[in-house]
Amino acid sequence: MIQGLHSNMKEDNVRFVAILMSVIGLAALMVYLAVVSIPITTVSEVSQKKEGAVVAVTGKITRLQETNRTATLTLTHSCHISVLLFKDGPLSLNEGQDVTVIAKIERYDGKNQLIAHRVSSK
């Protein structure tokens, strides 16, 4: 009986330590994400970045084309770049709107284009 009680206490201690470490890890991750941010990149600087880089770009939507599953934006700020956005519902974006796009740089037809992760109004 004492050995069974001792075994239960060990399991409880292990469970407590596992939960405590999970909470500490999540808290550390939240602090890290709050401190680290993606610097704003101009549209003209995108061509100098490597394919696969994640950037934040601001500009004005000068063209917007939608299909059932995607939207293609032309984002302009002294020059222009194409932004592909995969939709999961209706968009609340309009031509002439200033936005910030967080996106991954990909090559398409020999040019950089952005694959949007998030688009937000300024």
The first five atom37 places (N, CA, C, CB, O) and aatype in JSON, in Angstrom:
{
  "aatype": [12, 9, 5, 7, 10, 8, 15, 2, 12, 11, 6, 3, 2, 19, 1, 13, 19, 0, 9, 10, 12, 15, 19, 9, 7, 10, 0, 0, 10, 12, 19, 18, 10, 0, 19, 19, 15, 9, 14, 9, 16, 16, 19, 15, 6, 19, 15, 5, 11, 11, 6, 7, 0, 19, 19, 0, 19, 16, 7, 11, 9, 16, 1, 10, 5, 6, 16, 2, 1, 16, 0, 16, 10, 16, 10, 16, 8, 15, 4, 8, 9, 15, 19, 10, 10, 13, 11, 3, 7, 14, 10, 15, 10, 2, 6, 7, 5, 3, 19, 16, 19, 9, 0, 11, 9, 6, 1, 18, 3, 7, 11, 2, 5, 10, 9, 0, 8, 1, 19, 15, 15, 11],
  "atom_mask": [
    [1, 1, 1, 1, 1],
    [1, 1, 1, 1, 1],
    [1, 1, 1, 1, 1],
    [1, 1, 1, 0, 1],
    [1, 1, 1, 1, 1],
    [1, 1, 1, 1, 1],
    [1, 1, 1, 1, 1],
    [1, 1, 1, 1, 1],
    [1, 1, 1, 1, 1],
    [1, 1, 1, 1, 1],
    [1, 1, 1, 1, 1],
    [1, 1, 1, 1, 1],
    [1, 1, 1, 1, 1],
    [1, 1, 1, 1, 1],
    [1, 1, 1, 1, 1],
    [1, 1, 1, 1, 1],
    [1, 1, 1, 1, 1],
    [1, 1, 1, 1, 1],
    [1, 1, 1, 1, 1],
    [1, 1, 1, 1, 1],
    [1, 1, 1, 1, 1],
    [1, 1, 1, 1, 1],
    [1, 1, 1, 1, 1],
    [1, 1, 1, 1, 1],
    [1, 1, 1, 0, 1],
    [1, 1, 1, 1, 1],
    [1, 1, 1, 1, 1],
    [1, 1, 1, 1, 1],
    [1, 1, 1, 1, 1],
    [1, 1, 1, 1, 1],
    [1, 1, 1, 1, 1],
    [1, 1, 1, 1, 1],
    [1, 1, 1, 1, 1],
    [1, 1, 1, 1, 1],
    [1, 1, 1, 1, 1],
    [1, 1, 1, 1, 1],
    [1, 1, 1, 1, 1],
    [1, 1, 1, 1, 1],
    [1, 1, 1, 1, 1],
    [1, 1, 1, 1, 1],
    [1, 1, 1, 1, 1],
    [1, 1, 1, 1, 1],
    [1, 1, 1, 1, 1],
    [1, 1, 1, 1, 1],
    [1, 1, 1, 1, 1],
    [1, 1, 1, 1, 1],
    [1, 1, 1, 1, 1],
    [1, 1, 1, 1, 1],
    [1, 1, 1, 1, 1],
    [1, 1, 1, 1, 1],
    [1, 1, 1, 1, 1],
    [1, 1, 1, 0, 1],
    [1, 1, 1, 1, 1],
    [1, 1, 1, 1, 1],
    [1, 1, 1, 1, 1],
    [1, 1, 1, 1, 1],
    [1, 1, 1, 1, 1],
    [1, 1, 1, 1, 1],
    [1, 1, 1, 0, 1],
    [1, 1, 1, 1, 1],
    [1, 1, 1, 1, 1],
    [1, 1, 1, 1, 1],
    [1, 1, 1, 1, 1],
    [1, 1, 1, 1, 1],
    [1, 1, 1, 1, 1],
    [1, 1, 1, 1, 1],
    [1, 1, 1, 1, 1],
    [1, 1, 1, 1, 1],
    [1, 1, 1, 1, 1],
    [1, 1, 1, 1, 1],
    [1, 1, 1, 1, 1],
    [1, 1, 1, 1, 1],
    [1, 1, 1, 1, 1],
    [1, 1, 1, 1, 1],
    [1, 1, 1, 1, 1],
    [1, 1, 1, 1, 1],
    [1, 1, 1, 1, 1],
    [1, 1, 1, 1, 1],
    [1, 1, 1, 1, 1],
    [1, 1, 1, 1, 1],
    [1, 1, 1, 1, 1],
    [1, 1, 1, 1, 1],
    [1, 1, 1, 1, 1],
    [1, 1, 1, 1, 1],
    [1, 1, 1, 1, 1],
    [1, 1, 1, 1, 1],
    [1, 1, 1, 1, 1],
    [1, 1, 1, 1, 1],
    [1, 1, 1, 0, 1],
    [1, 1, 1, 1, 1],
    [1, 1, 1, 1, 1],
    [1, 1, 1, 1, 1],
    [1, 1, 1, 1, 1],
    [1, 1, 1, 1, 1],
    [1, 1, 1, 1, 1],
    [1, 1, 1, 0, 1],
    [1, 1, 1, 1, 1],
    [1, 1, 1, 1, 1],
    [1, 1, 1, 1, 1],
    [1, 1, 1, 1, 1],
    [1, 1, 1, 1, 1],
    [1, 1, 1, 1, 1],
    [1, 1, 1, 1, 1],
    [1, 1, 1, 1, 1],
    [1, 1, 1, 1, 1],
    [1, 1, 1, 1, 1],
    [1, 1, 1, 1, 1],
    [1, 1, 1, 1, 1],
    [1, 1, 1, 1, 1],
    [1, 1, 1, 0, 1],
    [1, 1, 1, 1, 1],
    [1, 1, 1, 1, 1],
    [1, 1, 1, 1, 1],
    [1, 1, 1, 1, 1],
    [1, 1, 1, 1, 1],
    [1, 1, 1, 1, 1],
    [1, 1, 1, 1, 1],
    [1, 1, 1, 1, 1],
    [1, 1, 1, 1, 1],
    [1, 1, 1, 1, 1],
    [1, 1, 1, 1, 1],
    [1, 1, 1, 1, 1]
  ],
  "atom_positions": [
    [[0.82, -1.2, 0.0], [0.0, 0.0, 0.0], [0.86, 1.26, 0.0], [-0.93, 0.0, 1.2], [0.55, 2.22, -0.7]],
    [[1.94, 1.25, 0.78], [2.81, 2.41, 0.83], [3.51, 2.59, -0.51], [3.84, 2.28, 1.97], [3.69, 3.71, -0.97]],
    [[3.89, 1.5, -1.14], [4.54, 1.6, -2.45], [3.58, 2.18, -3.48], [5.06, 0.22, -2.9], [4.0, 2.98, -4.31]],
    [[2.3, 1.8, -3.45], [1.3, 2.36, -4.37], [1.09, 3.85, -4.14], [0.0, 0.0, 0.0], [0.94, 4.6, -5.1]],
    [[1.09, 4.29, -2.89], [0.96, 5.71, -2.55], [2.18, 6.47, -3.06], [0.79, 5.9, -1.03], [2.05, 7.56, -3.61]],
    [[3.36, 5.89, -2.87], [4.6, 6.51, -3.32], [4.6, 6.66, -4.85], [5.82, 5.67, -2.87], [5.05, 7.68, -5.37]],
    [[4.11, 5.64, -5.57], [4.03, 5.67, -7.03], [3.08, 6.77, -7.5], [3.58, 4.31, -7.57], [3.38, 7.46, -8.47]],
    [[1.93, 6.94, -6.84], [0.98, 7.99, -7.2], [1.57, 9.38, -7.0], [-0.3, 7.85, -6.38], [1.32, 10.28, -7.79]],
    [[2.36, 9.54, -5.92], [2.99, 10.84, -5.66], [4.0, 11.17, -6.76], [3.67, 10.84, -4.28], [4.09, 12.32, -7.18]],
    [[4.75, 10.17, -7.23], [5.71, 10.4, -8.31], [4.98, 10.82, -9.59], [6.54, 9.13, -8.57], [5.42, 11.76, -10.27]],
    [[3.89, 10.15, -9.91], [3.11, 10.5, -11.1], [2.56, 11.91, -10.99], [1.97, 9.5, -11.31], [2.59, 12.66, -11.96]],
    [[2.07, 12.28, -9.82], [1.55, 13.63, -9.61], [2.65, 14.67, -9.77], [0.9, 13.74, -8.23], [2.43, 15.73, -10.35]],
    [[3.84, 14.37, -9.24], [4.97, 15.3, -9.37], [5.38, 15.46, -10.83], [6.16, 14.81, -8.54], [5.63, 16.58, -11.29]],
    [[5.45, 14.37, -11.55], [5.81, 14.42, -12.97], [4.77, 15.22, -13.74], [5.94, 12.99, -13.56], [5.13, 16.06, -14.58]],
    [[3.51, 14.97, -13.47], [2.43, 15.7, -14.14], [2.52, 17.19, -13.84], [1.04, 15.14, -13.71], [2.36, 18.02, -14.74]],
    [[2.77, 17.54, -12.56], [2.88, 18.95, -12.17], [4.05, 19.62, -12.89], [3.06, 19.07, -10.65], [3.9, 20.73, -13.4]],
    [[5.2, 18.96, -12.93], [6.38, 19.53, -13.59], [6.11, 19.69, -15.09], [7.63, 18.63, -13.36], [6.5, 20.7, -15.68]],
    [[5.45, 18.74, -15.72], [5.15, 18.83, -17.15], [4.23, 20.01, -17.44], [4.51, 17.52, -17.66], [4.44, 20.75, -18.4]],
    [[3.21, 20.19, -16.63], [2.28, 21.31, -16.83], [2.99, 22.64, -16.57], [1.05, 21.18, -15.9], [2.81, 23.59, -17.32]],
    [[3.8, 22.69, -15.51], [4.53, 23.91, -15.2], [5.48, 24.3, -16.34], [5.33, 23.73, -13.89], [5.54, 25.47, -16.71]],
    [[6.2, 23.34, -16.89], [7.12, 23.62, -18.0], [6.36, 24.07, -19.25], [7.96, 22.38, -18.32], [6.84, 24.93, -19.99]],
    [[5.2, 23.5, -19.48], [4.38, 23.92, -20.63], [3.95, 25.36, -20.47], [3.14, 23.02, -20.78], [4.01, 26.14, -21.43]],
    [[3.51, 25.73, -19.29], [3.07, 27.11, -19.04], [4.24, 28.07, -19.18], [2.45, 27.24, -17.63], [4.1, 29.13, -19.79]],
    [[5.39, 27.72, -18.63], [6.58, 28.57, -18.75], [6.99, 28.71, -20.22], [7.75, 27.99, -17.92], [7.34, 29.8, -20.66]],
    [[6.95, 27.62, -20.97], [7.29, 27.68, -22.4], [6.34, 28.56, -23.19], [0.0, 0.0, 0.0], [6.78, 29.34, -24.03]],
    [[5.06, 28.44, -22.93], [4.08, 29.29, -23.62], [4.27, 30.76, -23.26], [2.65, 28.85, -23.27], [4.16, 31.63, -24.13]],
    [[4.54, 31.04, -22.0], [4.77, 32.43, -21.58], [6.02, 33.0, -22.27], [4.92, 32.52, -20.05], [6.01, 34.14, -22.72]],
    [[7.07, 32.2, -22.35], [8.29, 32.65, -23.02], [8.04, 32.9, -24.5], [9.41, 31.62, -22.85], [8.55, 33.87, -25.06]],
    [[7.26, 32.04, -25.14], [6.93, 32.22, -26.55], [6.12, 33.5, -26.76], [6.16, 31.02, -27.08], [6.36, 34.22, -27.73]],
    [[5.18, 33.78, -25.89], [4.37, 34.99, -26.02], [5.23, 36.25, -25.87], [3.25, 35.0, -24.98], [5.04, 37.22, -26.59]],
    [[6.18, 36.23, -24.93], [7.09, 37.37, -24.75], [7.95, 37.53, -25.99], [7.97, 37.18, -23.49], [8.14, 38.64, -26.47]],
    [[8.47, 36.44, -26.51], [9.3, 36.49, -27.72], [8.53, 37.08, -28.89], [9.81, 35.08, -28.07], [9.05, 37.95, -29.6]],
    [[7.3, 36.63, -29.11], [6.51, 37.13, -30.23], [6.15, 38.59, -30.06], [5.25, 36.31, -30.39], [6.02, 39.31, -31.05]],
    [[5.99, 39.05, -28.82], [5.68, 40.46, -28.58], [6.88, 41.35, -28.86], [5.22, 40.65, -27.14], [6.72, 42.49, -29.28]],
    [[8.08, 40.83, -28.64], [9.3, 41.61, -28.83], [9.75, 41.6, -30.28], [10.41, 41.07, -27.93], [10.18, 42.63, -30.81]],
    [[9.66, 40.44, -30.94], [10.13, 40.31, -32.31], [9.02, 40.75, -33.26], [10.57, 38.85, -32.61], [7.88, 40.29, -33.15]],
    [[9.35, 41.62, -34.17], [8.37, 42.04, -35.16], [9.03, 42.06, -36.54], [7.78, 43.43, -34.81], [10.26, 42.09, -36.66]],
    [[8.21, 42.04, -37.55], [8.72, 42.06, -38.92], [8.86, 43.52, -39.32], [7.78, 41.28, -39.9], [7.87, 44.26, -39.31]],
    [[10.07, 43.97, -39.68], [10.24, 45.36, -40.07], [9.5, 45.66, -41.38], [11.73, 45.7, -40.21], [9.4, 44.8, -42.26]],
    [[9.0, 46.88, -41.5], [8.3, 47.31, -42.71], [9.32, 47.44, -43.84], [7.55, 48.66, -42.48], [10.38, 48.05, -43.69]],
    [[8.99, 46.84, -44.98], [9.81, 46.89, -46.18], [9.05, 47.68, -47.23], [10.16, 45.45, -46.69], [7.84, 47.52, -47.37]],
    [[9.74, 48.52, -47.97], [9.07, 49.25, -49.05], [8.89, 48.31, -50.24], [9.88, 50.51, -49.47], [9.58, 47.31, -50.37]],
    [[7.95, 48.65, -51.1], [7.68, 47.83, -52.29], [8.95, 47.71, -53.13], [6.53, 48.44, -53.14], [9.25, 46.64, -53.65]],
    [[9.7, 48.8, -53.27], [10.92, 48.76, -54.09], [12.0, 47.88, -53.46], [11.46, 50.16, -54.3], [12.85, 47.36, -54.19]],
    [[12.01, 47.72, -52.13], [13.02, 46.88, -51.48], [12.73, 45.38, -51.61], [13.11, 47.25, -50.01], [13.62, 44.57, -51.39]],
    [[11.51, 45.02, -51.96], [11.14, 43.61, -52.08], [12.01, 42.91, -53.12], [9.66, 43.46, -52.45], [12.37, 41.75, -52.94]],
    [[12.35, 43.6, -54.19], [13.17, 42.97, -55.25], [14.57, 42.63, -54.76], [13.25, 43.89, -56.45], [15.24, 41.8, -55.37]],
    [[15.02, 43.26, -53.69], [16.36, 43.0, -53.15], [16.36, 41.88, -52.11], [16.92, 44.27, -52.53], [17.42, 41.43, -51.69]],
    [[15.18, 41.43, -51.7], [15.07, 40.38, -50.69], [15.13, 39.01, -51.35], [13.77, 40.53, -49.87], [14.84, 38.86, -52.53]],
    [[15.51, 38.01, -50.56], [15.59, 36.65, -51.07], [14.21, 36.02, -51.16], [16.49, 35.8, -50.18], [13.32, 36.33, -50.38]],
    [[14.06, 35.13, -52.12], [12.83, 34.35, -52.23], [12.65, 33.55, -50.94], [12.86, 33.41, -53.48], [13.61, 32.96, -50.43]],
    [[11.45, 33.54, -50.43], [11.15, 32.83, -49.2], [11.17, 33.71, -47.96], [0.0, 0.0, 0.0], [10.71, 33.3, -46.9]],
    [[11.7, 34.93, -48.1], [11.72, 35.86, -46.96], [10.3, 36.32, -46.64], [12.64, 37.07, -47.26], [9.47, 36.47, -47.53]],
    [[10.05, 36.55, -45.37], [8.75, 37.09, -44.94], [8.94, 38.58, -44.69], [8.21, 36.36, -43.65], [9.86, 38.99, -43.98]],
    [[8.06, 39.38, -45.29], [8.17, 40.83, -45.2], [6.83, 41.44, -44.83], [8.68, 41.42, -46.53], [5.77, 40.82, -44.99]],
    [[6.89, 42.66, -44.32], [5.69, 43.47, -44.1], [5.82, 44.67, -45.04], [5.54, 43.92, -42.58], [6.81, 45.4, -44.98]],
    [[4.83, 44.87, -45.89], [4.87, 45.93, -46.9], [3.61, 46.77, -46.78], [5.01, 45.34, -48.34], [2.51, 46.24, -46.62]],
    [[3.78, 48.09, -46.85], [2.62, 48.97, -46.84], [2.47, 49.61, -48.22], [2.76, 50.07, -45.74], [3.45, 49.8, -48.94]],
    [[1.24, 49.92, -48.56], [0.98, 50.58, -49.83], [-0.51, 50.72, -50.07], [0.0, 0.0, 0.0], [-1.33, 50.38, -49.23]],
    [[-0.82, 51.23, -51.24], [-2.21, 51.47, -51.64], [-2.61, 50.41, -52.66], [-2.39, 52.9, -52.23], [-1.85, 50.09, -53.57]],
    [[-3.81, 49.86, -52.48], [-4.33, 48.91, -53.46], [-4.75, 49.69, -54.7], [-5.53, 48.06, -52.88], [-5.7, 50.48, -54.65]],
    [[-4.04, 49.47, -55.81], [-4.38, 50.17, -57.05], [-5.15, 49.29, -58.03], [-3.13, 50.69, -57.72], [-5.7, 49.77, -59.02]],
    [[-5.17, 47.98, -57.73], [-5.95, 47.05, -58.56], [-6.33, 45.85, -57.7], [-5.15, 46.6, -59.82], [-5.53, 45.37, -56.91]],
    [[-7.54, 45.38, -57.86], [-8.04, 44.26, -57.08], [-8.85, 43.36, -57.99], [-8.9, 44.75, -55.87], [-9.85, 43.78, -58.57]],
    [[-8.4, 42.1, -58.12], [-9.13, 41.11, -58.92], [-9.42, 39.92, -58.02], [-8.3, 40.67, -60.19], [-8.53, 39.4, -57.35]],
    [[-10.69, 39.47, -58.01], [-11.08, 38.36, -57.15], [-11.6, 37.19, -57.96], [-12.13, 38.81, -56.14], [-12.24, 37.37, -59.0]],
    [[-11.32, 36.0, -57.47], [-11.95, 34.77, -57.94], [-12.63, 34.14, -56.72], [-10.9, 33.76, -58.62], [-12.66, 34.75, -55.65]],
    [[-13.17, 32.95, -56.88], [-13.82, 32.31, -55.74], [-12.86, 32.05, -54.59], [-14.44, 31.0, -56.17], [-13.24, 32.19, -53.42]],
    [[-11.62, 31.67, -54.9], [-10.68, 31.26, -53.85], [-9.5, 32.19, -53.64], [-10.16, 29.92, -54.16], [-8.82, 32.09, -52.62]],
    [[-9.24, 33.11, -54.56], [-8.08, 33.98, -54.43], [-8.44, 35.43, -54.76], [-6.95, 33.5, -55.35], [-9.49, 35.72, -55.34]],
    [[-7.55, 36.29, -54.37], [-7.61, 37.7, -54.79], [-6.2, 38.11, -55.16], [-8.21, 38.62, -53.65], [-5.24, 37.72, -54.49]],
    [[-6.07, 38.87, -56.21], [-4.78, 39.41, -56.61], [-4.85, 40.92, -56.45], [-4.41, 39.01, -58.07], [-5.71, 41.58, -57.04]],
    [[-3.94, 41.46, -55.65], [-3.88, 42.89, -55.41], [-2.64, 43.44, -56.1], [-3.86, 43.22, -53.9], [-1.61, 42.78, -56.14]],
    [[-2.74, 44.63, -56.62], [-1.55, 45.36, -57.02], [-1.35, 46.4, -55.95], [-1.67, 46.0, -58.46], [-2.19, 47.28, -55.75]],
    [[-0.21, 46.32, -55.25], [0.11, 47.21, -54.16], [1.12, 48.22, -54.65], [0.64, 46.44, -52.92], [2.16, 47.85, -55.21]],
    [[0.82, 49.5, -54.44], [1.68, 50.56, -54.97], [2.14, 51.48, -53.86], [0.94, 51.35, -56.05], [1.36, 51.93, -53.02]],
    [[3.44, 51.76, -53.89], [4.05, 52.76, -53.01], [5.35, 53.15, -53.69], [4.3, 52.21, -51.52], [6.4, 52.57, -53.4]],
    [[5.31, 54.1, -54.57], [6.38, 54.56, -55.47], [6.63, 53.61, -56.62], [7.66, 54.76, -54.68], [7.08, 54.06, -57.68]],
    [[6.38, 52.32, -56.48], [6.34, 51.35, -57.56], [5.29, 50.31, -57.16], [7.77, 50.68, -57.81], [4.63, 50.48, -56.14]],
    [[5.13, 49.26, -57.94], [4.06, 48.32, -57.62], [4.55, 46.87, -57.58], [2.93, 48.46, -58.64], [5.58, 46.52, -58.15]],
    [[3.76, 46.05, -56.87], [4.05, 44.62, -56.78], [2.72, 43.88, -56.69], [4.97, 44.31, -55.54], [1.73, 44.39, -56.17]],
    [[2.74, 42.65, -57.2], [1.56, 41.8, -57.17], [1.51, 41.03, -55.85], [1.56, 40.81, -58.37], [2.53, 40.52, -55.38]],
    [[0.32, 40.96, -55.26], [0.1, 40.24, -54.0], [-1.0, 39.22, -54.23], [-0.27, 41.22, -52.84], [-2.1, 39.57, -54.65]],
    [[-0.7, 37.95, -53.97], [-1.7, 36.88, -54.09], [-2.22, 36.56, -52.7], [-1.1, 35.61, -54.78], [-1.44, 36.32, -51.77]],
    [[-3.54, 36.56, -52.55], [-4.19, 36.3, -51.27], [-5.16, 35.15, -51.45], [-4.91, 37.57, -50.74], [-6.07, 35.22, -52.28]],
    [[-5.0, 34.09, -50.66], [-5.95, 32.98, -50.67], [-7.08, 33.32, -49.71], [-5.26, 31.62, -50.28], [-6.85, 33.56, -48.53]],
    [[-8.3, 33.34, -50.23], [-9.46, 33.78, -49.45], [-10.14, 32.62, -48.75], [-10.47, 34.51, -50.35], [-10.14, 31.49, -49.25]],
    [[-10.7, 32.92, -47.59], [-11.55, 31.94, -46.92], [-12.93, 32.54, -46.68], [-10.92, 31.49, -45.59], [-13.71, 32.02, -45.88]],
    [[-13.23, 33.61, -47.37], [-14.53, 34.28, -47.26], [-14.48, 35.59, -48.02], [0.0, 0.0, 0.0], [-13.5, 35.87, -48.72]],
    [[-15.52, 36.41, -47.89], [-15.55, 37.69, -48.6], [-14.47, 38.63, -48.06], [-16.93, 38.34, -48.47], [-14.13, 38.61, -46.88]],
    [[-13.95, 39.46, -48.95], [-12.92, 40.43, -48.57], [-13.56, 41.78, -48.25], [-11.88, 40.6, -49.7], [-14.6, 42.14, -48.8]],
    [[-12.92, 42.49, -47.35], [-13.36, 43.85, -47.07], [-12.27, 44.82, -47.52], [-13.68, 44.04, -45.55], [-11.9, 45.75, -46.79]],
    [[-11.76, 44.59, -48.72], [-10.72, 45.42, -49.31], [-11.26, 46.12, -50.54], [-9.47, 44.59, -49.67], [-12.12, 45.59, -51.24]],
    [[-10.74, 47.33, -50.8], [-11.18, 48.11, -51.95], [-10.0, 48.78, -52.6], [-12.23, 49.15, -51.54], [-8.99, 49.06, -51.95]],
    [[-10.12, 49.04, -53.89], [-9.09, 49.83, -54.57], [-9.02, 51.2, -53.91], [-9.39, 49.96, -56.1], [-10.04, 51.78, -53.53]],
    [[-7.8, 51.72, -53.79], [-7.58, 53.01, -53.15], [-7.32, 52.91, -51.65], [0.0, 0.0, 0.0], [-6.96, 53.9, -51.01]],
    [[-7.5, 51.73, -51.09], [-7.33, 51.52, -49.65], [-5.85, 51.33, -49.31], [-8.15, 50.31, -49.17], [-5.13, 50.62, -50.02]],
    [[-5.39, 51.98, -48.23], [-4.03, 51.78, -47.73], [-4.02, 50.56, -46.82], [-3.52, 53.04, -46.96], [-4.85, 50.44, -45.92]],
    [[-3.06, 49.64, -47.06], [-3.0, 48.4, -46.3], [-1.56, 48.06, -45.94], [-3.62, 47.25, -47.11], [-0.61, 48.6, -46.51]],
    [[-1.43, 47.18, -44.97], [-0.15, 46.55, -44.65], [-0.32, 45.06, -44.91], [0.28, 46.83, -43.14], [-1.27, 44.43, -44.45]],
    [[0.62, 44.5, -45.66], [0.57, 43.09, -46.04], [1.77, 42.38, -45.41], [0.57, 42.92, -47.59], [2.91, 42.82, -45.56]],
    [[1.5, 41.29, -44.71], [2.58, 40.41, -44.24], [2.56, 39.22, -45.18], [2.41, 39.98, -42.71], [1.55, 38.52, -45.29]],
    [[3.68, 39.0, -45.85], [3.69, 38.02, -46.94], [5.06, 37.38, -47.12], [3.27, 38.67, -48.25], [6.07, 37.87, -46.62]],
    [[5.05, 36.28, -47.84], [6.27, 35.57, -48.21], [6.6, 35.92, -49.66], [6.12, 34.02, -48.02], [5.71, 35.95, -50.51]],
    [[7.86, 36.17, -49.93], [8.3, 36.5, -51.29], [8.47, 35.22, -52.1], [9.62, 37.31, -51.26], [9.16, 34.3, -51.67]],
    [[7.84, 35.17, -53.26], [7.95, 34.05, -54.2], [8.25, 34.61, -55.59], [6.65, 33.17, -54.21], [7.9, 35.75, -55.89]],
    [[8.89, 33.8, -56.42], [9.16, 34.2, -57.81], [8.05, 33.66, -58.7], [10.55, 33.69, -58.29], [7.64, 32.5, -58.55]],
    [[7.56, 34.49, -59.62], [6.55, 34.07, -60.6], [6.82, 34.83, -61.88], [5.09, 34.34, -60.07], [6.88, 36.06, -61.88]],
    [[6.98, 34.1, -62.97], [7.32, 34.7, -64.27], [8.54, 35.61, -64.18], [6.12, 35.49, -64.81], [8.59, 36.67, -64.81]],
    [[9.54, 35.19, -63.4], [10.78, 35.95, -63.3], [10.71, 37.18, -62.43], [0.0, 0.0, 0.0], [11.68, 37.94, -62.36]],
    [[9.59, 37.41, -61.75], [9.45, 38.59, -60.89], [9.05, 38.15, -59.49], [8.4, 39.59, -61.47], [8.45, 37.1, -59.3]],
    [[9.42, 39.0, -58.53], [8.97, 38.73, -57.16], [7.49, 39.05, -57.04], [9.79, 39.55, -56.14], [7.01, 40.05, -57.57]],
    [[6.79, 38.19, -56.34], [5.4, 38.47, -55.99], [5.24, 38.08, -54.53], [4.37, 37.69, -56.92], [6.03, 37.3, -54.01]],
    [[4.24, 38.62, -53.88], [4.01, 38.34, -52.47], [2.84, 37.38, -52.32], [3.75, 39.63, -51.7], [1.8, 37.55, -52.95]],
    [[3.02, 36.37, -51.48], [1.93, 35.46, -51.1], [1.52, 35.89, -49.7], [2.38, 33.91, -51.15], [2.25, 35.67, -48.73]],
    [[0.35, 36.51, -49.61], [-0.07, 37.15, -48.36], [-0.45, 36.15, -47.28], [-1.24, 38.07, -48.62], [-1.15, 35.17, -47.53]],
    [[0.04, 36.42, -46.08], [-0.4, 35.68, -44.89], [-1.51, 36.47, -44.21], [0.8, 35.42, -43.91], [-2.46, 35.91, -43.68]],
    [[-1.34, 37.81, -44.24], [-2.32, 38.68, -43.59], [-2.32, 40.04, -44.27], [-2.0, 38.83, -42.07], [-1.27, 40.57, -44.64]],
    [[-3.51, 40.61, -44.44], [-3.68, 41.95, -45.0], [-4.51, 42.74, -43.99], [-4.36, 41.92, -46.43], [-5.59, 42.3, -43.6]],
    [[-4.0, 43.89, -43.58], [-4.75, 44.71, -42.63], [-4.81, 46.15, -43.1], [-4.13, 44.62, -41.24], [-3.88, 46.65, -43.73]],
    [[-5.91, 46.81, -42.78], [-6.09, 48.23, -43.13], [-5.2, 49.08, -42.24], [-7.57, 48.66, -42.98], [-4.94, 48.75, -41.09]],
    [[-4.74, 50.18, -42.8], [-3.91, 51.11, -42.01], [-4.79, 52.05, -41.25], [-2.95, 51.89, -42.91], [-4.28, 52.91, -40.52]]
  ]
}
